[in-house]
C-alpha cells in the first residue's frame, strides 16, 4: 500500500513552480478548446426503459407549471411529447391533438427535466468501508449495479455520469443493457476502474494501478477499446484512508500528461479525483475534462480554473463528507476522529472555494459519490447541499442538475431542458421545488417519470403504460 511519506508521493512537484504550471495551464486552455473529442455518443441509441413506446406514441401534459431550465421563471401551459422527443412547450393543446394522446392533467404540478448526477457509481455497493466495495462477487455485483441504476431513475435522475466502476466492465455492461431496453435506468456514460500510481489511492480490488506513462497509455487504450466513455485518474489522497490525506498529490506529471493525451486521442474524456490544490493544477495544466471534489483551491488555482471555465466541469460530491461529519455516527457507523476531523476541515475549505467558483461562473454540478452505507443509493440530495451549503438558489441548483447536466452528458441541445426537440426525459413533480428544493430529494414527490418518451413511473398505475407483456421475462413466450 501507499507510503505515508508526502515527499515520496509528490516527487514531481518540487522543481516546478506554481507560476510555471499556471502559465502552461493558460496555454492548455487555448489548445483544449480546439481539441475535438470524438466522443462515443452512446446516448443517441438509448432506449432508456423497458416500456419503450413507438415513435408515434403521444403524451400530453395539460395545465402544468413548466420549469424549462432555460432560466425563465416557471409558467403555466401544456407540453406535448411525440415518440422520444418533446414537440411543443407552453401552447395550449387542441382537443384534436389531445384525442390522440395519453393525457395527464397536471393541475399546476411542476413539469421539469430529469436530473443529472455528475459523479455516479452504480457499482458502489452500499458497503460500510472502501474494502467492502471490492468484496461482492461478480454475479451479485452485476445485479446490484442494475438495481442502483434503476434507483437513480426511480429518484428522477435521467442522466448519470459514471465516475469509476468497481469492476472494470460493470458500468459498460449496465449502460449497454439500459440502452438496449433490457433493464430500466438513466442515460449513462460509463467509466472503467479508476487509475492510480502504485502508491496512490484508492485500494486494490477497485483501483487499476499503473506505474509509468507507457502503462497508463496502454491502459487507457485498452479501456477505450472496451467501450468506456471516460477514464478516471485518482490524483490525490482521501481522508478515509489512513496513509494518504486529501491534500497529498499522487500522480506524476508525465503520467497525467500521457494519460490525458491517450484518452483524448481515443475520443474519450478524463475525470479526476482531485482534492489537493496541486492535483487541481495538474487537471488544468494537462487538460482533464471533469474535476471531482476540487476541495483545496488556492487563489492562483482559482484564477486558472476561471480561465478554463468554458471547458471544465467541477462536481464536488459534498454528500460523503457531509454525511460522515453529521450523520454517520447516528446511523451506527463510528467515524475515527482523524477521518472526522479531516473531512470537517475539508468541507469547510471546499464550501468557501465552491462559493467562489459559483461567483466566477465556473460550472459546478451536483453528483454525490453515493453508494456507501452512510450514503446509500436512493438518498440523492446534492441539490439540497447546493442550496443549504453553497448559497445556490433553488433555480440555480436545478439549472446545474438539468441544463448543465445536458452539457456534461455532451448533448446540451437535446438533454436537460423542457424545449421542443429535446429528448422527453421529464418529471411531473407534486409540488414546487423552487419553494422547497428538498421536494426533489424524495421520490414519492415524483408522480410521473418519463425517459426517452416512455413512461418509467406513473402513479396513476395505468397498466397499459406500465407493462409490456412481450418484453417480460416472466410472461414472455418461453415455448
Ligand atoms: Zn467517487
Boltz pocket constraint, residues with backbone or C-beta under 6 A from the ligand:
constraints:
  - pocket:
      binder: B
      contacts: [[A, 119], [A, 121], [A, 163], [A, 369]]
      max_distance: 6.0
